[in-house]
Amino acid sequence: MTTRQGPAVEREERGRTPVLVIDEAHLMSYEQLETVRMLTNQGMDQTPRWPACWSASPP
């Protein structure tokens, strides 16, 4: 028997959408921001797997 886990299960079986919340985003380096962007933009022609909410203070 295979056990499914992750955001797809939350969305399909429970009707929930997991959200990635990033606080203090202004402290992240360009490389870190780019990595998060790439991870959250997989399957751009579909609903995002990981909708993200960014929180940062102005410079």
QUISULMO-V931741 format. One record per run of one state. SS is the DSSP state (H for helix, E for strand, - for the rest). FROM is the first residue (numbers start at 1). TO is the last residue. If there is no record, write none. Layout:
BEGIN
SS|FROM|TO + SS|FROM|TO
END
This chain:
BEGIN
-|1|6 + H|7|14 + -|15|18 + E|19|22 + -|23|24 + H|25|27 + -|28|29 + H|30|40 + -|41|50 + E|51|54 + -|55|59
END
